[in-house]
Amino acid sequence: MVNLTKFAVRRPVTIILCLITIAYFGIQSLLGTKVELTPEMDLPMLVIGTVYVGASPEDVNDLITTKQEDAISSLDGVDTINSYSKENVSIVLVKYEYGTNIDTAYINLKKAIDGIRNDMPDDIEEPKILELNLTSEAAVTLAVSGNVGQNLYTYVNNKIVPEFEKLSSVSEVSIAGGQESYVSVQLDPEKLKQYHLNMPAVAKIVGAADFTIPAGDIDVGRQNLNVSVGNDYDNTESLKKIAVPLANGDTIHLSDIADVFDALEDKDSIGRYNGEDIISLDIKKQSDATAIEVSKQVTEQIGEILAENPGINITVVNDSSEVIMESISNVVETMVMAIILSMIILFLFYGDLRASFIVGTSIPISVVLSLICMSAMGFSLNVISLTSLVLGVGMMVDNSINVLDGCFRAKETRNYFDAAIEGSRMMVGSITGGTITTCVVFLPLVFLSGMSGQLFKQLGYTIVFCMTASLFSAVTIVPLSFVHWHPVEKEKAPVNGLIKYLQNWYRKHIPSLITRTKLVFGISILLLAAAFGMASKLRVDLMTSVDEGIVSMTIKTKPGLSVDAINQSVAGLEEFVSKDENVDHYLITYGSGGLSIKSDSDVTLNAYLKDGRKLTTDQVIDKWRGKVADFKDCSVTLKEGSTTMSSAMQSGDEIEIDLQGTNYETLKKASADLVTELQKRKDVMQVHSSVENAAPVVKVRVDPVKAQAEGLTPAVIGSNVYSSLSGIKSSTIRVDGEDIDVKVEYAPDKYDAIEDLQGMMITTATGTTLPLSDLADIYYKDSPRQIERKDKQYKVAITMQPQAEYKKTAENDVKKFVKDWELPAGVKPMTNDLDKIMNEELNSLGGALITGIFLVFIVMAIQFESPKYSAMVMTSIPFSLIGSFGLLFAADCPIDMVSMLGFLMLVGTVVNNGILYVETVNQMLGEMPLDKALVEAGAIRMRPIFMTTLTTVISMVPNALAYGRSGKMMQGLALVNVGGLLASTALTLLLLPTFYRVVYKMGRKKIGGEGELVCD
């Protein structure tokens, strides 16, 4: 390393050309790196979606879900299986162990599902297997309205949605709101009876009427022409003329037995923007695309659509790229502030602009080298990787400060050239050791495969790049600049007087403290106890979300309600939100397409808050929570909305208690009893169970014996009932370039009462008809909205919101209450999914922290060639905890993945001052007695210790204050390091001399020379 310094001071042109090259490639790397909010994350999870039209949740569970669970459970790598049986659909989530090859898992899962296909009902749709994407939230949300001269939903679905789906960055476009148009062929039952026809026969005739068949070719003169035989129907009037043959040989027209007209499907979704009915479009990105790319392409496409369709209005409700760009901009601003503040600190200590500038040059050089390495590793520019550069700013200058301080010491007896080389030689050992200890703590992150590993691996690598680059800068650029710029250490530097005062105070008082071993150890133990006392009061969370200014309101209504009834239920909430002064605009959606584990009766209201509001999103939620509880006919859950993966890692303030059991009815009763008791508590409100408010359904139980006697099967009868109630899609016609479905059906009110259903006529195998009541029992029954299972056991989730005054204590108190609650045999509480993930990730980071501490101990033991000196320096880690836990406690910041990472980072940085102190003591022991060396080392190294600590701390202050929209996400890491560094710096200088003295005595016998060591 010293040879590198000699090369640098002797070959300045070569070094300058190297710097120019680094700058060039740094700009190239910056321009070619994609920008995201957080690093990409892959969750090893596959989703099986199976549609069974007309089936109740119980039927779906018995006929599909349980069979799929049995087939999946024995597959390799499967961690947990969660299933959701809902009306018409089964959803099974298969979570694999981290490290599982998801492509191989997909093939094995497909084989397992195909293997049981014959065991499931014949009339289900083929099961679809999809990979779950954590970033599947909508990148852009649009509201479409206007006058297009036809049905708006049909126009949007057929004209606009395909335009967005063809974009290279878009994976899916979900549509909500509006009603799809179709052509209704509404049969007259009396006419059907008169002409001896039935619905399936008519639907077959209508479907066969519109056809095209290639019939070969003919030669006409010199041309060879293709012949096509067919009949086209392009409007409702032409459909009325379809010929319907009768059994007696006569022919009638379709209009003789049915009314044919344009109709709208029954309302099954809601889309409303600021009180206006609209069509809502959620545009999701491809897994390899960024939200910024989606936003750019969608914006360009909107411009083209509006130019071609002047009557349509498209409003961008939410664009996640704005949050990303603002967050990245905030981080860059934070970095600039950190650099400026660090330079100010340097000037205050040196009083010389040249000296400050020499040290400051290490920052841009290290940042640019880090950007090159990040680009080479394929990292994106995101909040976490850029925040690591911010956090690294202060650490980047540490090595340069120590080298420059060594050069100043050497200059007292040498010229600038020799002082540059000698100063580097004196400090190279301590700065190399400090750099290695800072870097080595991030080594365990490389081996983390879970969510935390994917999220923070880039941070670890980036800081390693920064520190390695700063070491290169310290041993080359600093000595070279020292030789050519001739900086001076001014006696009248702004803080020089303060430093001298502290040095004098240190030399006067520390000698009396060094020998008081019991006092020092007692203070250390008390401080450590105080630190853990504060730690026990801290909240534990998975990860703090980015404040995007969105309040997400999930409104649960009574199941079975019509869309109009749901609209009436949420009207009061909509009015409440629209009148709030903090709300800029809002969007209500219900029943949008795609697979979802949300209940079918859940309405989503997203309120987008004003940028200039006085309240944070959390404060708005707290303000609303008590008020929304007063609305009847619905229950409301509030949490911060997010368009990023952070939404998947937070539950807001909602408390969830999960119960599981093998018997569904027993579990249901146990949950109802527990809900009743929890509703009596004062610390929670809105207590609800996932199995409450069962939806009433009409059950038709076919008697197989009676059906067989008439030449029928239960499945055939079920198909006839479905056709009579839902109609039959017989064909598709093209009207004005749009594909429109043709549906053969009865009038909507034909089967409005159960008596009408009982009288439904079923055609037997012999052609006679019987009422349905002769073949089946028909009755009402309560059916659950959704049946949940986890690892082949039934699961019930009980959710509640804490009262405002019990926000910090309610969750722990409720969980303790449930733990002590006596549940029936076969029912037991279970850890909910979010808590399980949190425990796994925090334990994983805790293991990485222990590994990091061990590696730091090993590195220092190698450096000192003494394990006992390494153990002594390690005492600075517990010293730091009092500051870390203290700041977390003061800022009400939880222990989460980010703050755990802060502790890991702290282990590598907090020992640097101890290393510098011990290295200096060891060098001085050859020149003076131990006690004097202990005092002088602290006094001499006080200046560089303060400088390195302050530059590191000051550069983290913007993050510690949660500056910017994404500041909350990384605040915990900054608080841990700021508090830890400040506490350990003070306590290292005060308490470490005593620890060194005790360790120095270990294993030594008095031989003479130094005098007796005295301890109290």
C-alpha positions, 0 to 999 in steps of 0.5 A, a space after each residue: 500500500 505504501 508503494 502505491 503512495 510512492 507511485 502516486 506522488 512520483 507519477 502525478 500525470 498518470 494519476 490525473 489521467 486515471 481520474 479522467 478515465 474514471 469520470 468518463 466511465 462513471 457518466 456512462 454508467 449513470 446514463 445506462 442505469 435504470 431507476 426504481 424505487 426499491 430493488 427488484 424482489 422475486 418471491 418464490 410463489 406460484 398461484 393456481 387459479 381455477 374457475 368453476 362457474 356457478 359453484 358455491 365456496 363450499 363446493 369449490 373447497 370440496 371439489 377443487 381446492 382440497 384435491 389440489 392441496 393434497 397433490 401439491 403438499 408432497 412436492 419438493 421445496 414447498 414451504 406453505 400452502 394458502 388457499 381461498 375458496 370463493 364463489 366461482 373460483 379457487 385460488 391456491 398460493 404455493 410458497 416455496 423455500 427461498 433458493 428454489 428454482 421457480 421454473 422447475 417448481 412450475 413444471 412439477 406443479 403443472 404435472 401435479 395439477 394435470 395428474 388430478 384433472 380427472 378427479 375434479 369436475 369436468 366443467 371447470 375451466 383449465 387451472 391457470 398457474 401464475 408467478 406472483 409478482 411483488 411489484 404487481 401493483 398498478 404503475 399507472 391508474 387512469 379514469 376514462 369518461 366521455 361521449 363516444 357515441 356507443 357503450 363506453 365500456 365496450 369502446 374502452 375494452 375493445 379500443 383503448 385497452 388493447 392500445 395499452 396492452 401492446 406497449 412493451 413495458 405493460 403486462 396487464 390492464 385491469 378494467 373496472 366500472 361500466 357495463 358491457 353491452 350485448 345482444 339479448 335474445 329474450 325467449 318467450 316461454 309460452 311461445 317455446 311451449 307452443 312450438 315445442 322448443 327449448 333454450 338449448 335448441 334455440 341457442 344452437 340454431 342462433 349459433 349456427 346461423 352466423 358462419 363462414 366456410 371455405 368452399 374451394 376455388 373456381 376459375 373465372 377467365 384468367 383469375 382463380 377465385 376462392 369461394 366462401 359460403 356463409 351468412 353474416 349478421 351485423 345488427 339486431 334487426 338481421 338476427 330477428 330474421 334467423 330461420 328456426 325450423 320446427 319438428 313438423 317441418 314448418 319454419 318460423 323466425 327468431 322474432 316469433 319466439 323472442 325479443 331481440 334487442 341491445 342490452 347491458 350486462 348486469 352491473 358487477 363493478 364500480 368505477 367512480 372518480 371524484 363522484 363521476 362514474 368512469 371506467 377505471 384502468 389499472 396498468 401494471 408493468 412487466 417484471 423487467 420494466 420500470 414504472 418510469 418506462 411504463 409512465 412514459 409509454 402510457 403518457 405518449 399513448 394517451 396523447 395518441 388516443 386523445 388525438 384520435 378520439 376527441 370526445 373521450 377524457 382520460 385522467 391520470 389518477 395516480 402515476 407511481 413514477 412521480 413518487 419514484 422520481 421525487 424520492 430519488 431526487 430527495 436522496 440526491 438532495 440529501 447526498 448534496 447536503 451531506 457533502 456540503 455539511 462534511 466539507 463545512 466540518 472539515 473546514 472548521 477543524 482545519 481552518 484551511 480550504 486546501 486541506 478541506 478540499 484535499 479530504 473532500 476530493 475523496 467523496 466524488 472519486 469514491 461515488 463515481 467509482 461506486 457507480 461504475 461498480 454498481 453498473 457492472 453488477 447490474 444494480 439499479 438506481 433506487 432509494 436503498 442503493 443511493 441512500 447507501 451512497 449518502 451514508 457512505 459520504 461520511 465514511 468516505 472521508 474517514 480514511 482521508 482525514 486519518 492519512 492527512 492527519 498523519 501527513 501533518 504529524 510527519 511534516 513537523 520533522 520532514 519536507 512535504 514529499 517525505 511527509 506525504 509518504 511517511 504520513 501514509 505509512 504511519 496510518 495505512 495499518 489502521 485505515 486498512 483495518 478500519 476499512 476491512 472491518 467496515 466492509 466485512 460486516 456486510 459479507 453475511 448479506 451476500 448469503 441471505 436469500 430471503 426478502 431482506 437479502 434481496 432488498 439490502 444486498 445492493 446496500 451492502 455491496 455499494 458501501 463496500 465499493 465506497 469504502 474500497 474506493 475511499 481507501 484507494 483515494 486516501 493512499 493516492 490522491 491525498 498524499 499527491 495533493 499534500 505534496 503539490 498544494 502544501 496545506 497547513 494546519 492552522 492554529 486559529 482554526 474555528 474549533 482549534 481552541 475547543 479541541 485544545 481545551 478538551 485535550 487539556 481536560 482529558 490529560 488532566 482528568 483521565 489519569 484519575 479515571 484509568 485506575 478506577 476499574 470497578 467504577 468504569 465497569 459499573 458505569 458500563 453495565 448500567 449504561 448497557 442495562 439502560 440501553 436494553 431497557 429502552 430497547 424493550 419499549 420499542 415497537 417491532 415492525 417489518 418495514 416502514 413504508 414510503 409515504 406516497 400520500 395515499 390513504 387506502 380504505 377497504 370497505 367490507 359490505 354485507 355479502 350478497 348485496 347488489 351493486 346498487 345496494 353497495 353504492 348506497 352503503 358507501 355513499 356516506 363514506 364517499 361524501 366524508 372523504 370528498 369533503 376532507 380538506 386534505 384530499 385532492 382526489 379519490 377513486 372508488 373501485 369494486 369488482 375489477 377483473 383478475 384473480 384476487 384473494 380479497 372478498 367479493 364484497 370488498 370496495 376499495 376507496 383510494 384517497 390521494 392527498 394534497 402535496 401541500 397538506 399540513 398532516 402526514 398520511 399517518 395523521 390523516 388516517 388517525 383523524 379518520 379512524 374514529 369517524 369512519 367507525 360510525 358508518 353503518 352497514 359496513 366495516 372500514 380498514 384504513 392503511 397507507 396506500 402504496 404503488 410499490 412492493 412496500 404495500 405487501 409488507 405492511 398492514 397499517 395499524 390493523 391487528 390480526 389474530 389467526 385461528 386454525 383447526 381441522 373442523 370448519 364448524 368448530 373453528 367458526 363457532 370458536 372464532 365467533 365466541 372470541 370476537 364477542 369477547 374482543 368486542 368488549 375490550 376498550 383498546 380495540 374497535 371494529 372487531 370482525 371475523 373473516 367468516 362472519 356475515 355468511 351470504 344466504 344462497 339457494 341450494 339445489 340438491 338433485 336426487 340422483 335416483 330420481 334423475 336416473 329414473 328420468 334418464 338424466 344425471 345431476 350434472 345435466 340438470 345442473 347445466 340446465 338450471 345454469 342455462 335457464 338462470 344465466 343464459 347461453 352465449 350462442 355466438 358473437 357478431 361484429 357491429 361497427 367493427 366491435 365484437 358483440 356477444 349474443 346471449 339467449 336468455 329468459 326475462 330477468 324476472 322469470 325466476 325472481 322467487 324460489 317458487 319460480 325456481 321450483 317450477 322450472 321445467 326440465 326436459 327429460 331424455 324422452 322429451 317430456 318435461 318435469 318441474 325441478 322440484 320433482 327432481 331436487 330439494 330446493 332450500 335456503 342455506 348460509 354459505 361463507 363468503 370465502 373459505 380459507 385454509 393454510 397447510 390443509 387446515 381451515 383458517 379464520 382471521 380476526 381483524 381489529 383496529 386499535 383505539 387511538 389512545 392504545 395504539 402502542 399497547 393494543 396489539 401485545 395486550 390482545 395477543 396475550 389475551 388470546 394466548 390465555 383464552 381457552 379454545 375448544 379442542 382442535 382449534 389453536 391460534 397461529 402466527 399470521 403471515 405478515 408476523 411470520 415473514 417479519 420474524 423470519 426476516 428479523 431473525 435472518 438479519 439477527 443471524 447476519 449481525 452475529 456473523 458480522 460481529 464474529 468476523 469483525 473480531 477475527 479481522 481485528 485479532 489478525 490485525 493486532 495479532 492478539 484476540 484480547 485486544 480485539 475483544 477489548 475494542 469490541 467493547 465499543 459495540 455495547 457502548 454504542 447501543 445506549 445511543 442507538 436505542 436512545 435515538 430510536 426511542 426518542 424518534 418513536 422509530 420501530 425495530 425493523 429490517 432497516 434498523 437491524 441493517 443499521 446495527 449491522 453497519 454500526 458494528 463495522 464503523 463503531 470499532 474504527 475509533 477503537 482501532 485507531 486508539 489501540 494502534 496509537 497506544 501500541 506505537 507509544 508504548 515503546 516511548 513512554 509508560 502505559 498510563 501516560 501512553 493511554 492518556 496521550 493516545 486519547 488526547 492526540 487522536 481526539 481530533 481525527 476521532 472527532 472529525 471522522 465521527 462528525 463527518 459520518 454523523 453529519 452526513 447522516 443527519 438528513 436521513 435521521 430527520 427523515 428528509 424527503 418522501 422516502 425518508 421514513 423508509 431509511 430513517 431507522 438505519 441513520 438513527 442507529 448509526 448516528 446515536 451509536 457513533 456519538 455514544 461510542 465516541 464519547 465512551 470510547 475516549 472515557 472508558 476504553 483506556 481502563 479496559 486497555 489497562 485491564 487487558 494489558 495486565 492479563 497474563 503478565 507477571 511483574 518482572 520490573 521496568 514499568 512499575 506496579 500497576 495499581 487498581 482500586 
